[in-house]
Amino acid sequence: MSYDPSGPMDRHPLAFDASPEALHRALGAAVEEVAGSIKPRATVACVVPSYNEAETIASVLDSLLVQTRLPDVIHVVVNNTTDETVEIASHYAGQHVLDRPEGTQLVEIFVHDIGENPDKKVGALNYGFFLAEGCDYIIGVDGDTTPEPTAIKDLVDEIMSDDRIGGISAIYSIDDSALPTAMSRFLTAGQRAQFAAFNMQNLLRGRNMAVLGGQFSIFSTQALRDVMTLTHQRAPWVKDSEVEDSLLSLQIKSAGYLTKISATARAHVGGMNTLRALDAQQVKWNFGAIELMWPGQRGDTKGQPFHPNLRLRWFEHLSMVLNIITRGMFFSLLLASLSIDAFVFSPWWLIPPAVAILLNYRVARSMHYGHRRDILFAVLLFPAEIYMWIRIGHFVRAWTKFASRKQTDNWAAQAKAERGSGNSYLYPFAIALLVFAAAAAAWMQLPIGLKSDVLSVGWPILGVITVSQTFWMGIKILRNYRGYTV
């Protein structure tokens, strides 16, 4: 091939445009290509609101320091505490330089004792939010929650993958280690089954999470700012609701973001080990949910009965009403039949409890860290049935408090119950005994013919309801869990 150096450069296969503008464009394209291949590292802050967490705060901070993806900063916000939480947490204050397979990572821990705080956990969360507002993401961590080592990495990777996500909850499991009494082991097994069923329902709903629980959830800082703007709030969390995490989840969804549950990030949370403490917690949760579900304005929080995040709440409450009706009718009709020697046993009545056992077993088998105690709780039937009656008591007490319009501080009631004070948890049992005694006295006054008529109508009605419930349980047993574990 001959080459004429005086000819145009574009005729030669090695010719190029060496003008400054062309070089600038080429350099810019190369920089963009390199920048596009580099994944930015988001900044993440953990906010740990702590109230009398001396027994658990060290374990929480240890679990955060062994994360494969460390947060950039951890703010421990101690409020209203009367124990040694501040002293124990202060041993962790300062910078921690740790080696990870991905490289050396740095995290700094700050401990803030804000003293007496009338807004309790909500005030501590908002205090931490303003400290960490410059970060891309904030993870709320309860003072008794220990995440799995990959939890933060899993949450950060997923929330960074989709700008539509405003928050992601970890999968929660109740910590059942070191339980001192038979009662605490029984109650914890019930709570583990309750959490497992709730988490699985959310996973199977496209991983759309009804509640970004405060135990261990990640939030987009931008989503929280948008919530503040749209709702005219000074801070993301407000004290108007008994369930601040549920309300914030609704607000994030209303701001146009997704609220999800992770399929892989897991955290172990503290359970309630006494009937008194469990009652106070569950009544607070139920009461707060009712406030959000109820139409109209009660206080500063307007009810949103048709909000998509509350569909699961409505289903849970309607299911609980059916559980009350079937159990109340069955025992009433059984005792009434025995009182006039009219009870005839039918093996068909063994089918509903058998299906219930299969469903409970299916839930127990779906637990990622399930063990023998969870299986026994499911297959023995009576533990699960007793726990259901306890939940019915919580449900009725919450609705009664809501209907009475009596202003009570359910946060303070829970704190009091966890200290071992208060007898409100006994009210459902006392009321049940009074109702039973009144019903028995009234039944004894009825003529035998009317008693027979009541039974002849009551049993078929109960049969129809029970068949419907059993059919629905069967559908849930056959539902494909798609490989999810809770």
Disulfide bonds with the S-S distance in Angstrom:
none
